[in-house]
Amino acid sequence: MNTHHPHRSTSTPAPAPGERDYPLAEPDLAEEQNARLTEALRGVRDGAAVPGALRELAGKVLGGRLALKDVLDDPSGYRVLTDGISGMRESWRSMSPQDRQAVRATVEERADEAEGGGRPR
């Protein structure tokens, strides 16, 4: 059985036995955005440090059992995402102003790169 996927890096394991792995094809997103989102979800699903419930949620989306737009309507999806956001909020609050500014700068840089090197400063 060939488990090779053209977009999967060699370090990303295959989905669990019996589970399919569909690339996302959200109609409102560009092909490149769908590819990035698919890779991000695979990273979450396969991440050893990621909580199990979040890995399971990513697996549902990649397996075609849950549409991305329906994640918050799924009780487990809602719980996992809101718990995660709560943890992020607490982490943000505990950061120093300098650390927060560093995070903002990194996010801006990544956004500029995604836009093609974009905005003048």
N, CA, C and O atoms as a GROMACS GRO file, in nm:
protein
  484
    1MET      N    1   0.085  -0.119   0.000
    1MET     CA    2   0.000   0.000   0.000
    1MET      C    3   0.089   0.124   0.000
    1MET      O    4   0.178   0.135   0.084
    2ASN      N    5   0.067   0.214  -0.090
    2ASN     CA    6   0.147   0.335  -0.101
    2ASN      C    7   0.083   0.444  -0.016
    2ASN      O    8  -0.029   0.487  -0.043
    3THR      N    9   0.156   0.490   0.088
    3THR     CA   10   0.101   0.594   0.175
    3THR      C   11   0.161   0.730   0.144
    3THR      O   12   0.140   0.826   0.218
    4HIS      N   13   0.236   0.738   0.033
    4HIS     CA   14   0.297   0.866  -0.004
    4HIS      C   15   0.190   0.967  -0.042
    4HIS      O   16   0.095   0.935  -0.114
    5HIS      N   17   0.207   1.086   0.005
    5HIS     CA   18   0.117   1.196  -0.031
    5HIS      C   19   0.204   1.306  -0.090
    5HIS      O   20   0.304   1.342  -0.029
    6PRO      N   21   0.170   1.360  -0.207
    6PRO     CA   22   0.257   1.456  -0.274
    6PRO      C   23   0.286   1.582  -0.194
    6PRO      O   24   0.388   1.646  -0.219
    7HIS      N   25   0.202   1.620  -0.100
    7HIS     CA   26   0.223   1.743  -0.025
    7HIS      C   27   0.277   1.718   0.114
    7HIS      O   28   0.305   1.814   0.187
    8ARG      N   29   0.293   1.596   0.153
    8ARG     CA   30   0.338   1.564   0.288
    8ARG      C   31   0.489   1.556   0.291
    8ARG      O   32   0.551   1.494   0.205
    9SER      N   33   0.547   1.620   0.391
    9SER     CA   34   0.692   1.609   0.408
    9SER      C   35   0.723   1.469   0.457
    9SER      O   36   0.635   1.400   0.509
   10THR      N   37   0.847   1.428   0.440
   10THR     CA   38   0.884   1.293   0.481
   10THR      C   39   0.880   1.277   0.632
   10THR      O   40   0.876   1.164   0.681
   11SER      N   41   0.880   1.386   0.708
   11SER     CA   42   0.875   1.376   0.853
   11SER      C   43   0.733   1.368   0.908
   11SER      O   44   0.715   1.345   1.028
   12THR      N   45   0.634   1.387   0.825
   12THR     CA   46   0.496   1.382   0.871
   12THR      C   47   0.442   1.241   0.856
   12THR      O   48   0.439   1.188   0.745
   13PRO      N   49   0.400   1.179   0.966
   13PRO     CA   50   0.349   1.042   0.956
   13PRO      C   51   0.217   1.036   0.882
   13PRO      O   52   0.146   1.135   0.870
   14ALA      N   53   0.187   0.918   0.832
   14ALA     CA   54   0.060   0.895   0.764
   14ALA      C   55  -0.053   0.897   0.866
   14ALA      O   56  -0.028   0.880   0.985
   15PRO      N   57  -0.177   0.916   0.821
   15PRO     CA   58  -0.290   0.912   0.915
   15PRO      C   59  -0.302   0.773   0.978
   15PRO      O   60  -0.245   0.676   0.930
   16ALA      N   61  -0.378   0.768   1.085
   16ALA     CA   62  -0.401   0.641   1.154
   16ALA      C   63  -0.461   0.539   1.058
   16ALA      O   64  -0.528   0.577   0.963
   17PRO      N   65  -0.437   0.409   1.083
   17PRO     CA   66  -0.494   0.307   0.996
   17PRO      C   67  -0.646   0.322   0.986
   17PRO      O   68  -0.715   0.341   1.086
   18GLY      N   69  -0.695   0.314   0.865
   18GLY     CA   70  -0.838   0.326   0.841
   18GLY      C   71  -0.887   0.468   0.830
   18GLY      O   72  -1.004   0.491   0.801
   19GLU      N   73  -0.800   0.565   0.854
   19GLU     CA   74  -0.841   0.706   0.845
   19GLU      C   75  -0.790   0.766   0.715
   19GLU      O   76  -0.673   0.749   0.679
   20ARG      N   77  -0.876   0.836   0.647
   20ARG     CA   78  -0.838   0.902   0.523
   20ARG      C   79  -0.776   1.036   0.554
   20ARG      O   80  -0.789   1.088   0.664
   21ASP      N   81  -0.710   1.091   0.454
   21ASP     CA   82  -0.644   1.220   0.469
   21ASP      C   83  -0.674   1.300   0.344
   21ASP      O   84  -0.609   1.283   0.241
   22TYR      N   85  -0.774   1.387   0.353
   22TYR     CA   86  -0.814   1.468   0.240
   22TYR      C   87  -0.752   1.607   0.249
   22TYR      O   88  -0.754   1.668   0.356
   23PRO      N   89  -0.696   1.657   0.141
   23PRO     CA   90  -0.654   1.798   0.144
   23PRO      C   91  -0.779   1.885   0.149
   23PRO      O   92  -0.881   1.852   0.089
   24LEU      N   93  -0.771   1.995   0.220
   24LEU     CA   94  -0.885   2.085   0.228
   24LEU      C   95  -0.911   2.149   0.092
   24LEU      O   96  -0.818   2.176   0.016
   25ALA      N   97  -1.036   2.173   0.064
   25ALA     CA   98  -1.075   2.238  -0.061
   25ALA      C   99  -1.188   2.336  -0.030
   25ALA      O  100  -1.297   2.326  -0.086
   26GLU      N  101  -1.161   2.429   0.061
   26GLU     CA  102  -1.261   2.529   0.096
   26GLU      C  103  -1.282   2.621  -0.023
   26GLU      O  104  -1.186   2.678  -0.074
   27PRO      N  105  -1.406   2.637  -0.068
   27PRO     CA  106  -1.432   2.716  -0.190
   27PRO      C  107  -1.397   2.865  -0.176
   27PRO      O  108  -1.369   2.931  -0.275
   28ASP      N  109  -1.398   2.918  -0.053
   28ASP     CA  110  -1.369   3.060  -0.034
   28ASP      C  111  -1.220   3.090  -0.022
   28ASP      O  112  -1.181   3.205  -0.007
   29LEU      N  113  -1.136   2.986  -0.027
   29LEU     CA  114  -0.992   3.004  -0.012
   29LEU      C  115  -0.920   2.974  -0.143
   29LEU      O  116  -0.966   2.892  -0.223
   30ALA      N  117  -0.809   3.041  -0.164
   30ALA     CA  118  -0.725   3.014  -0.280
   30ALA      C  119  -0.659   2.877  -0.262
   30ALA      O  120  -0.650   2.826  -0.150
   31GLU      N  121  -0.614   2.819  -0.371
   31GLU     CA  122  -0.551   2.686  -0.366
   31GLU      C  123  -0.432   2.685  -0.269
   31GLU      O  124  -0.415   2.590  -0.194
   32GLU      N  125  -0.352   2.790  -0.271
   32GLU     CA  126  -0.236   2.798  -0.182
   32GLU      C  127  -0.280   2.805  -0.036
   32GLU      O  128  -0.216   2.744   0.051
   33GLN      N  129  -0.388   2.877  -0.008
   33GLN     CA  130  -0.439   2.885   0.129
   33GLN      C  131  -0.489   2.749   0.176
   33GLN      O  132  -0.464   2.709   0.290
   34ASN      N  133  -0.560   2.678   0.090
   34ASN     CA  134  -0.606   2.544   0.124
   34ASN      C  135  -0.489   2.451   0.152
   34ASN      O  136  -0.494   2.370   0.245
   35ALA      N  137  -0.383   2.462   0.072
   35ALA     CA  138  -0.264   2.378   0.092
   35ALA      C  139  -0.198   2.410   0.225
   35ALA      O  140  -0.160   2.319   0.299
   36ARG      N  141  -0.184   2.537   0.257
   36ARG     CA  142  -0.124   2.576   0.386
   36ARG      C  143  -0.208   2.529   0.504
   36ARG      O  144  -0.156   2.480   0.603
   37LEU      N  145  -0.338   2.545   0.492
   37LEU     CA  146  -0.428   2.502   0.598
   37LEU      C  147  -0.423   2.350   0.616
   37LEU      O  148  -0.424   2.300   0.729
   38THR      N  149  -0.417   2.278   0.506
   38THR     CA  150  -0.406   2.133   0.512
   38THR      C  151  -0.278   2.093   0.586
   38THR      O  152  -0.281   2.007   0.674
   39GLU      N  153  -0.166   2.154   0.549
   39GLU     CA  154  -0.040   2.123   0.615
   39GLU      C  155  -0.043   2.159   0.763
   39GLU      O  156   0.009   2.085   0.846
   40ALA      N  157  -0.105   2.271   0.796
   40ALA     CA  158  -0.116   2.311   0.936
   40ALA      C  159  -0.199   2.209   1.015
   40ALA      O  160  -0.162   2.171   1.126
   41LEU      N  161  -0.309   2.164   0.957
   41LEU     CA  162  -0.393   2.065   1.024
   41LEU      C  163  -0.318   1.932   1.040
   41LEU      O  164  -0.333   1.865   1.142
   42ARG      N  165  -0.239   1.895   0.940
   42ARG     CA  166  -0.159   1.773   0.953
   42ARG      C  167  -0.057   1.787   1.066
   42ARG      O  168  -0.032   1.692   1.140
   43GLY      N  169   0.001   1.905   1.077
   43GLY     CA  170   0.097   1.930   1.184
   43GLY      C  171   0.032   1.918   1.320
   43GLY      O  172   0.091   1.864   1.414
   44VAL      N  173  -0.091   1.969   1.332
   44VAL     CA  174  -0.165   1.958   1.458
   44VAL      C  175  -0.200   1.811   1.484
   44VAL      O  176  -0.179   1.760   1.594
   45ARG      N  177  -0.252   1.746   1.384
   45ARG     CA  178  -0.293   1.605   1.401
   45ARG      C  179  -0.176   1.517   1.440
   45ARG      O  180  -0.192   1.424   1.520
   46ASP      N  181  -0.058   1.544   1.385
   46ASP     CA  182   0.056   1.457   1.405
   46ASP      C  183   0.152   1.507   1.513
   46ASP      O  184   0.253   1.442   1.540
   47GLY      N  185   0.122   1.622   1.574
   47GLY     CA  186   0.213   1.680   1.673
   47GLY      C  187   0.208   1.610   1.806
   47GLY      O  188   0.103   1.603   1.870
   48ALA      N  189   0.321   1.556   1.849
   48ALA     CA  190   0.327   1.483   1.976
   48ALA      C  191   0.295   1.573   2.095
   48ALA      O  192   0.242   1.525   2.196
   49ALA      N  193   0.326   1.702   2.085
   49ALA     CA  194   0.303   1.793   2.198
   49ALA      C  195   0.163   1.854   2.196
   49ALA      O  196   0.127   1.928   2.287
   50VAL      N  197   0.085   1.823   2.094
   50VAL     CA  198  -0.050   1.878   2.080
   50VAL      C  199  -0.147   1.794   2.164
   50VAL      O  200  -0.141   1.671   2.159
   51PRO      N  201  -0.236   1.858   2.240
   51PRO     CA  202  -0.335   1.781   2.318
   51PRO      C  203  -0.415   1.685   2.230
   51PRO      O  204  -0.448   1.717   2.115
   52GLY      N  205  -0.444   1.569   2.283
   52GLY     CA  206  -0.514   1.464   2.208
   52GLY      C  207  -0.646   1.508   2.147
   52GLY      O  208  -0.676   1.472   2.033
   53ALA      N  209  -0.725   1.586   2.219
   53ALA     CA  210  -0.854   1.629   2.167
   53ALA      C  211  -0.837   1.719   2.044
   53ALA      O  212  -0.917   1.713   1.951
   54LEU      N  213  -0.732   1.801   2.043
   54LEU     CA  214  -0.706   1.888   1.928
   54LEU      C  215  -0.655   1.806   1.810
   54LEU      O  216  -0.692   1.832   1.696
   55ARG      N  217  -0.571   1.707   1.837
   55ARG     CA  218  -0.524   1.617   1.730
   55ARG      C  219  -0.643   1.544   1.668
   55ARG      O  220  -0.650   1.528   1.546
   56GLU      N  221  -0.735   1.499   1.753
   56GLU     CA  222  -0.853   1.427   1.705
   56GLU      C  223  -0.940   1.518   1.618
   56GLU      O  224  -0.991   1.475   1.514
   57LEU      N  225  -0.956   1.642   1.658
   57LEU     CA  226  -1.035   1.737   1.581
   57LEU      C  227  -0.973   1.760   1.444
   57LEU      O  228  -1.043   1.759   1.343
   58ALA      N  229  -0.841   1.779   1.439
   58ALA     CA  230  -0.773   1.797   1.310
   58ALA      C  231  -0.790   1.672   1.224
   58ALA      O  232  -0.809   1.683   1.102
   59GLY      N  233  -0.784   1.556   1.285
   59GLY     CA  234  -0.804   1.431   1.211
   59GLY      C  235  -0.943   1.420   1.152
   59GLY      O  236  -0.960   1.370   1.041
   60LYS      N  237  -1.044   1.467   1.226
   60LYS     CA  238  -1.181   1.467   1.174
   60LYS      C  239  -1.193   1.555   1.050
   60LYS      O  240  -1.257   1.516   0.952
   61VAL      N  241  -1.131   1.672   1.055
   61VAL     CA  242  -1.138   1.764   0.941
   61VAL      C  243  -1.064   1.704   0.822
   61VAL      O  244  -1.117   1.702   0.710
   62LEU      N  245  -0.944   1.655   0.845
   62LEU     CA  246  -0.866   1.596   0.736
   62LEU      C  247  -0.927   1.467   0.684
   62LEU      O  248  -0.911   1.433   0.566
   63GLY      N  249  -0.998   1.396   0.769
   63GLY     CA  250  -1.062   1.271   0.729
   63GLY      C  251  -1.195   1.292   0.658
   63GLY      O  252  -1.258   1.196   0.613
   64GLY      N  253  -1.238   1.418   0.648
   64GLY     CA  254  -1.364   1.446   0.580
   64GLY      C  255  -1.486   1.420   0.665
   64GLY      O  256  -1.598   1.424   0.615
   65ARG      N  257  -1.467   1.393   0.795
   65ARG     CA  258  -1.581   1.366   0.883
   65ARG      C  259  -1.641   1.493   0.940
   65ARG      O  260  -1.751   1.490   0.994
   66LEU      N  261  -1.568   1.604   0.929
   66LEU     CA  262  -1.615   1.731   0.984
   66LEU      C  263  -1.567   1.843   0.893
   66LEU      O  264  -1.447   1.856   0.866
   67ALA      N  265  -1.661   1.922   0.846
   67ALA     CA  266  -1.625   2.036   0.760
   67ALA      C  267  -1.564   2.145   0.847
   67ALA      O  268  -1.605   2.165   0.961
   68LEU      N  269  -1.468   2.214   0.792
   68LEU     CA  270  -1.401   2.320   0.867
   68LEU      C  271  -1.501   2.421   0.921
   68LEU      O  272  -1.489   2.467   1.034
   69LYS      N  273  -1.600   2.456   0.840
   69LYS     CA  274  -1.699   2.556   0.881
   69LYS      C  275  -1.787   2.507   0.996
   69LYS      O  276  -1.856   2.587   1.060
   70ASP      N  277  -1.787   2.377   1.022
   70ASP     CA  278  -1.871   2.320   1.126
   70ASP      C  279  -1.796   2.288   1.256
   70ASP      O  280  -1.853   2.232   1.349
   71VAL      N  281  -1.668   2.323   1.262
   71VAL     CA  282  -1.587   2.288   1.379
   71VAL      C  283  -1.646   2.345   1.507
   71VAL      O  284  -1.652   2.274   1.608
   72LEU      N  285  -1.691   2.469   1.506
   72LEU     CA  286  -1.746   2.527   1.629
   72LEU      C  287  -1.885   2.475   1.663
   72LEU      O  288  -1.930   2.490   1.776
   73ASP      N  289  -1.953   2.415   1.565
   73ASP     CA  290  -2.083   2.355   1.594
   73ASP      C  291  -2.069   2.216   1.656
   73ASP      O  292  -2.163   2.166   1.717
   74ASP      N  293  -1.952   2.155   1.641
   74ASP     CA  294  -1.924   2.025   1.698
   74ASP      C  295  -1.889   2.045   1.846
   74ASP      O  296  -1.797   2.122   1.875
   75PRO      N  297  -1.958   1.980   1.939
   75PRO     CA  298  -1.930   2.004   2.081
   75PRO      C  299  -1.783   1.986   2.120
   75PRO      O  300  -1.729   2.066   2.196
   76SER      N  301  -1.719   1.882   2.069
   76SER     CA  302  -1.578   1.861   2.104
   76SER      C  303  -1.490   1.968   2.039
   76SER      O  304  -1.392   2.012   2.099
   77GLY      N  305  -1.525   2.010   1.918
   77GLY     CA  306  -1.449   2.117   1.852
   77GLY      C  307  -1.461   2.248   1.926
   77GLY      O  308  -1.361   2.317   1.946
   78TYR      N  309  -1.580   2.280   1.967
   78TYR     CA  310  -1.602   2.405   2.042
   78TYR      C  311  -1.521   2.404   2.172
   78TYR      O  312  -1.454   2.502   2.205
   79ARG      N  313  -1.528   2.293   2.244
   79ARG     CA  314  -1.458   2.281   2.372
   79ARG      C  315  -1.307   2.291   2.354
   79ARG      O  316  -1.240   2.363   2.428
   80VAL      N  317  -1.253   2.220   2.257
   80VAL     CA  318  -1.108   2.220   2.234
   80VAL      C  319  -1.060   2.360   2.195
   80VAL      O  320  -0.960   2.408   2.248
   81LEU      N  321  -1.131   2.424   2.104
   81LEU     CA  322  -1.086   2.556   2.058
   81LEU      C  323  -1.102   2.663   2.165
   81LEU      O  324  -1.013   2.746   2.182
   82THR      N  325  -1.212   2.662   2.237
   82THR     CA  326  -1.229   2.765   2.340
   82THR      C  327  -1.132   2.743   2.456
   82THR      O  328  -1.084   2.840   2.515
   83ASP      N  329  -1.104   2.617   2.490
   83ASP     CA  330  -1.004   2.590   2.595
   83ASP      C  331  -0.866   2.639   2.549
   83ASP      O  332  -0.792   2.698   2.628
   84GLY      N  333  -0.834   2.615   2.424
   84GLY     CA  334  -0.706   2.660   2.370
   84GLY      C  335  -0.693   2.810   2.367
   84GLY      O  336  -0.588   2.865   2.400
   85ILE      N  337  -0.801   2.878   2.329
   85ILE     CA  338  -0.798   3.024   2.325
   85ILE      C  339  -0.783   3.080   2.467
   85ILE      O  340  -0.712   3.178   2.488
   86SER      N  341  -0.850   3.016   2.561
   86SER     CA  342  -0.839   3.059   2.701
   86SER      C  343  -0.694   3.049   2.748
   86SER      O  344  -0.644   3.139   2.814
   87GLY      N  345  -0.628   2.939   2.715
   87GLY     CA  346  -0.488   2.922   2.752
   87GLY      C  347  -0.398   3.025   2.685
   87GLY      O  348  -0.305   3.075   2.747
   88MET      N  349  -0.427   3.056   2.560
   88MET     CA  350  -0.349   3.157   2.488
   88MET      C  351  -0.369   3.294   2.554
   88MET      O  352  -0.274   3.372   2.566
   89ARG      N  353  -0.491   3.323   2.594
   89ARG     CA  354  -0.520   3.451   2.659
   89ARG      C  355  -0.439   3.464   2.788
   89ARG      O  356  -0.382   3.570   2.816
   90GLU      N  357  -0.436   3.358   2.866
   90GLU     CA  358  -0.360   3.361   2.991
   90GLU      C  359  -0.210   3.377   2.964
   90GLU      O  360  -0.141   3.451   3.035
   91SER      N  361  -0.160   3.309   2.861
   91SER     CA  362  -0.017   3.324   2.825
   91SER      C  363   0.012   3.467   2.784
   91SER      O  364   0.115   3.524   2.822
   92TRP      N  365  -0.077   3.525   2.705
   92TRP     CA  366  -0.058   3.664   2.658
   92TRP      C  367  -0.056   3.760   2.776
   92TRP      O  368   0.029   3.849   2.784
   93ARG      N  369  -0.149   3.741   2.868
   93ARG     CA  370  -0.156   3.829   2.986
   93ARG      C  371  -0.032   3.820   3.073
   93ARG      O  372   0.007   3.918   3.137
   94SER      N  373   0.031   3.704   3.076
   94SER     CA  374   0.148   3.687   3.162
   94SER      C  375   0.278   3.735   3.095
   94SER      O  376   0.382   3.739   3.160
   95MET      N  377   0.272   3.771   2.967
   95MET     CA  378   0.392   3.819   2.896
   95MET      C  379   0.424   3.963   2.934
   95MET      O  380   0.337   4.043   2.968
   96SER      N  381   0.552   3.992   2.926
   96SER     CA  382   0.595   4.131   2.946
   96SER      C  383   0.557   4.212   2.822
   96SER      O  384   0.538   4.154   2.715
   97PRO      N  385   0.546   4.344   2.834
   97PRO     CA  386   0.517   4.426   2.716
   97PRO      C  387   0.619   4.406   2.604
   97PRO      O  388   0.583   4.412   2.486
   98GLN      N  389   0.745   4.384   2.638
   98GLN     CA  390   0.848   4.361   2.537
   98GLN      C  391   0.824   4.230   2.462
   98GLN      O  392   0.839   4.223   2.340
   99ASP      N  393   0.786   4.126   2.536
   99ASP     CA  394   0.757   3.998   2.472
   99ASP      C  395   0.635   4.008   2.381
   99ASP      O  396   0.633   3.951   2.272
  100ARG      N  397   0.534   4.079   2.426
  100ARG     CA  398   0.415   4.098   2.341
  100ARG      C  399   0.452   4.170   2.212
  100ARG      O  400   0.405   4.132   2.105
  101GLN      N  401   0.536   4.273   2.223
  101GLN     CA  402   0.577   4.348   2.104
  101GLN      C  403   0.656   4.258   2.010
  101GLN      O  404   0.642   4.268   1.888
  102ALA      N  405   0.740   4.170   2.064
  102ALA     CA  406   0.817   4.077   1.981
  102ALA      C  407   0.723   3.983   1.906
  102ALA      O  408   0.746   3.953   1.788
  103VAL      N  409   0.619   3.936   1.973
  103VAL     CA  410   0.520   3.849   1.907
  103VAL      C  411   0.451   3.925   1.795
  103VAL      O  412   0.435   3.873   1.685
  104ARG      N  413   0.408   4.048   1.823
  104ARG     CA  414   0.342   4.129   1.720
  104ARG      C  415   0.432   4.148   1.599
  104ARG      O  416   0.387   4.137   1.485
  105ALA      N  417   0.560   4.176   1.624
  105ALA     CA  418   0.655   4.198   1.514
  105ALA      C  419   0.670   4.072   1.429
  105ALA      O  420   0.674   4.078   1.306
  106THR      N  421   0.678   3.957   1.496
  106THR     CA  422   0.690   3.830   1.424
  106THR      C  423   0.566   3.804   1.338
  106THR      O  424   0.578   3.762   1.223
  107VAL      N  425   0.449   3.829   1.393
  107VAL     CA  426   0.324   3.809   1.318
  107VAL      C  427   0.320   3.903   1.197
  107VAL      O  428   0.280   3.861   1.088
  108GLU      N  429   0.360   4.028   1.215
  108GLU     CA  430   0.363   4.123   1.103
  108GLU      C  431   0.459   4.077   0.995
  108GLU      O  432   0.426   4.085   0.876
  109GLU      N  433   0.576   4.030   1.034
  109GLU     CA  434   0.674   3.982   0.937
  109GLU      C  435   0.618   3.866   0.856
  109GLU      O  436   0.632   3.862   0.734
  110ARG      N  437   0.556   3.772   0.924
  110ARG     CA  438   0.497   3.657   0.854
  110ARG      C  439   0.385   3.699   0.762
  110ARG      O  440   0.371   3.645   0.652
  111ALA      N  441   0.305   3.796   0.803
  111ALA     CA  442   0.197   3.846   0.717
  111ALA      C  443   0.255   3.913   0.594
  111ALA      O  444   0.205   3.894   0.483
  112ASP      N  445   0.362   3.991   0.612
  112ASP     CA  446   0.428   4.056   0.499
  112ASP      C  447   0.482   3.952   0.402
  112ASP      O  448   0.467   3.967   0.280
  113GLU      N  449   0.546   3.848   0.455
  113GLU     CA  450   0.600   3.742   0.370
  113GLU      C  451   0.490   3.672   0.293
  113GLU      O  452   0.505   3.641   0.175
  114ALA      N  453   0.378   3.647   0.360
  114ALA     CA  454   0.265   3.580   0.294
  114ALA      C  455   0.205   3.665   0.183
  114ALA      O  456   0.151   3.613   0.086
  115GLU      N  457   0.214   3.796   0.199
  115GLU     CA  458   0.161   3.888   0.098
  115GLU      C  459   0.262   3.916  -0.013
  115GLU      O  460   0.233   3.993  -0.105
  116GLY      N  461   0.377   3.854  -0.006
  116GLY     CA  462   0.476   3.871  -0.110
  116GLY      C  463   0.580   3.978  -0.079
  116GLY      O  464   0.637   4.036  -0.172
  117GLY      N  465   0.604   4.004   0.045
  117GLY     CA  466   0.705   4.101   0.082
  117GLY      C  467   0.652   4.239   0.100
  117GLY      O  468   0.726   4.329   0.139
  118GLY      N  469   0.532   4.259   0.073
  118GLY     CA  470   0.441   4.369   0.079
  118GLY      C  471   0.471   4.507   0.124
  118GLY      O  472   0.531   4.585   0.050
  119ARG      N  473   0.432   4.540   0.243
  119ARG     CA  474   0.416   4.679   0.286
  119ARG      C  475   0.548   4.752   0.308
  119ARG      O  476   0.643   4.695   0.363
  120PRO      N  477   0.553   4.879   0.265
  120PRO     CA  478   0.669   4.961   0.300
  120PRO      C  479   0.657   5.005   0.446
  120PRO      O  480   0.546   5.019   0.498
  121ARG      N  481   0.770   5.026   0.510
  121ARG     CA  482   0.768   5.066   0.651
  121ARG      C  483   0.800   5.210   0.666
  121ARG      O  484   0.803   5.261   0.778
   0.00000   0.00000   0.00000
